[in-house]
Amino acid sequence: MRDEANRICDAHRSLRRAARWLRTCPEFEVSDAFVSVMSAAEHSFALEHALMDSLCFPATRCHLEQHARVLRALHCLYPAVIGGATNTGRRVGGQLLIQWFRLHNETLDAAVFLWAGCCGKRSSELQRRASHFEMPYGAEAVGNANAFGNSTHN
């Protein structure tokens, strides 16, 4: 667990460093710096995903949704950045991403590390228990969550 946590912390530092470079780099390097931010985010998120899977983290889906939305925004913006929207690229990839990331790190990532500290050593036990878990309201209640407009968390 400690090795995974160290790799994730290193990846987070790399993401912050890439964003800082994007904010300050010369104009002609903005496209490459933006790609570095996207790559650093992808790497960081992949490490987190692997950790959550190994821990049977119960809120993995919600966490991954946030990652997917961020990556989608970065990838959708990239054509504009290479087309000359360098100020927008700097703002989104160098400033807004880091503001979001700080909150994400202090809340969702903290929950993963808390879970790892409490339950990480028992992940195989958690998997065994989860296979015998009974839904308190029945599977049909969960299946009907779309009736309440929640298509992302069921």
N, C-alpha and C positions, 0 to 999 in steps of 0.2 A: 504494500500500500504506500509506503514511504517513497519508493521509487516513482510510482505513478504520480503522486502528489508533487514531487520535485519536477518531473517532466512537465506537468500542467503549469506549475508556477513559472518555469522557464519559458514555456510557450506564451503565457500571459505577458511576461516581460518583453518577449519578442514582438508581440502584438502592439504593446504600448510604444516600444522603440520604433516600429515601422510607422505608426501613426504620427509620432513626433517628427520623424523624417519627412513624412508627407506634408505636414504643416509648414516645414521650414525649407524644403528642398528648392533648388532653382526651378523655374517654370518649365524648362525643357525636360525635367526629370519627373514631373508629376505623374505621368502615365505609368512609368515603371514603379514609382513609389506606391501608387494606388494598387497595382498588382501585388506588391509586397504585403500591403495591408490585407488584401483578400486572401493571399496564401497563408499569412500568419493566423488569420481568423479561422480559416478552414482547418489548419493543423491543430490549433488550440481546441476547437470544437470536436474534432475527431478524437483527440485524447480524452476529453471529458466524456464523450459518448462511450468509448471503450471502458472507462472506469465505471460509469453508471451501469453498463451491462454486466460487468463483473460483480458488482455489488447488489444486483437486483434492486436498484434504487426505484422506489415506487412512483416517483414523479418524473421519470425519464421522459415520457412523451411530452409533457408540458415544457420541460427544459429544452428538448430538441426542437420544439416548435419555435421557440425564441431564436435559437441558432439559425434555423431555416429561414426565418423572416429577415434576419440580418444579412445572411449570405445572399438571399434573393435581391435585397435592396442594393447591395454592393455590386452584384453581377448585372443587375438592370442598369445601374448608373455607369458602368464601365464604358459602354459605347459613347456616351456623352463626354466622358472624361477624355478619351482618346480623340474625340472630335473637337476638343478645345474648351470644354467646360471645366477648366482646371480649378477655379475658385470653388465651384460646387463640389468637386472631388475632394479638395482639401477640407472643406467644411464637413462633409458627410463622413469621409474616411479618417480624417485627422482630428476632428473635434466631436461631432455628434456620436460617432461610434464609441469613442472613449468615455463619453458621459454615460451612454447606455451601459457600456461594459463595466464601469465602476459600480453602478447599481446592480447589475446582473451578478457580478462577482460577490458583492456584499450580501446578496439575498439567495439566489438560486444555487450558485456555486458553494456558498457557505453551507447550505442545506446538504449538498452532496458530501462535503467533507465531514459534517456532523454525523450523517448517516454512516459514513465509512468508519468513523471513530467508534460508533456504537455497535454497528452491525456488520461491518466489513469482514470480520474474521468468521462470521457465521453465514456467509452467502449461500453455501450449499444447503445448510439447514433451512434458510429462508425459502429457497427454491422448493425444497421438499414440502415445507408447510404450505406454501402457496398452491401447490398442486392439490391440496386437500381442503383449501379454503372454501367456505360456503358464502355465497353472496347474501348479505342480510336482507335485501329486498327482492332477491331473485334476479336471475339473468335477464328476464324480460324487462325489468325496470331499467337496467343499464342499456339494453338494446333500444329502448324507447327514448333515450336522452335527446335524440334529434327532435322530438316533439317540442322541446324547450329551446330549440335553436342552437343547441350545442353540438356542432358536428365535429369539433376538434378534440374533445376530451373524453370520448367514449370508446 
